[in-house]
Amino acid sequence: MPTTITRLFGTARDLIERGAQSATASPKKAKGFVRKAEKALKKDGKLVTRAAKKRTLSPDCAAALTSLLTDATNRAQ
């Protein structure tokens, strides 16, 4: 799997964790972290699609990642 996909997924995960931690102190800050995570997940989805078209990812792997990213994006909203 391309490292950019892994890195963006990790970034989104970290942003969601930061949002969860700051939710009690500042809901506005938490919302900002979740929005940033949502943007990272959408960008990650585009990278997965591009990698599938270039055949650097197998179709099965791309389908699984797309499903996972779609679910994560929906949960972030």
C-alpha positions as CSV (number, residue, x, y, z in Angstrom):
1,M,0.0,0.0,0.0
2,P,1.4,3.5,-0.9
3,T,2.8,5.3,2.1
4,T,0.8,8.5,1.4
5,I,-2.4,6.6,2.0
6,T,-1.1,5.1,5.2
7,R,0.1,8.5,6.4
8,L,-3.2,10.3,5.7
9,F,-5.2,7.6,7.4
10,G,-2.9,7.9,10.4
11,T,-3.3,11.7,10.4
12,A,-7.1,11.4,10.3
13,R,-7.0,8.9,13.2
14,D,-4.9,11.3,15.3
15,L,-7.1,14.2,14.5
16,I,-10.2,12.3,15.6
17,E,-8.4,11.3,18.8
18,R,-7.5,14.9,19.5
19,G,-11.1,15.9,18.9
20,A,-12.4,13.3,21.3
21,Q,-9.9,14.5,24.0
22,S,-10.8,18.2,23.6
23,A,-14.5,17.6,23.3
24,T,-15.0,18.1,27.0
25,A,-12.9,21.3,27.2
26,S,-14.0,23.0,24.0
27,P,-16.6,21.5,21.7
28,K,-15.7,24.1,19.0
29,K,-12.1,22.9,18.9
30,A,-13.3,19.3,18.8
31,K,-15.5,20.1,15.8
32,G,-12.5,21.6,14.0
33,F,-10.4,18.5,14.5
34,V,-13.2,16.3,13.2
35,R,-13.6,18.5,10.1
36,K,-9.9,18.3,9.4
37,A,-10.1,14.5,9.8
38,E,-13.0,14.4,7.4
39,K,-11.0,16.3,4.8
40,A,-8.0,14.0,5.3
41,L,-10.3,10.9,4.8
42,K,-11.8,12.3,1.6
43,K,-8.3,13.1,0.3
44,D,-7.3,9.5,1.2
45,G,-10.3,8.2,-0.7
46,K,-9.1,10.0,-3.8
47,L,-5.6,8.6,-3.5
48,V,-7.0,5.1,-3.2
49,T,-9.0,5.6,-6.4
50,R,-6.0,6.9,-8.2
51,A,-3.8,4.0,-7.0
52,A,-6.4,1.6,-8.2
53,K,-6.5,3.2,-11.6
54,K,-2.7,3.0,-11.8
55,R,-2.8,-0.6,-10.6
56,T,-0.5,0.0,-7.6
57,L,-3.3,-1.4,-5.5
58,S,-5.3,-4.6,-6.2
59,P,-9.0,-4.1,-7.0
60,D,-9.9,-6.1,-3.9
61,C,-7.7,-4.0,-1.6
62,A,-9.0,-0.7,-3.2
63,A,-12.6,-1.8,-2.7
64,A,-11.9,-2.7,0.9
65,L,-10.1,0.6,1.6
66,T,-12.8,2.6,-0.2
67,S,-15.5,0.9,2.0
68,L,-13.5,1.6,5.1
69,L,-12.8,5.2,4.3
70,T,-16.5,5.9,3.3
71,D,-17.6,4.5,6.6
72,A,-15.0,6.5,8.5
73,T,-16.0,9.7,6.7
74,N,-19.7,9.1,7.4
75,R,-18.9,8.6,11.1
76,A,-16.9,11.8,11.2
77,Q,-19.8,13.8,10.0
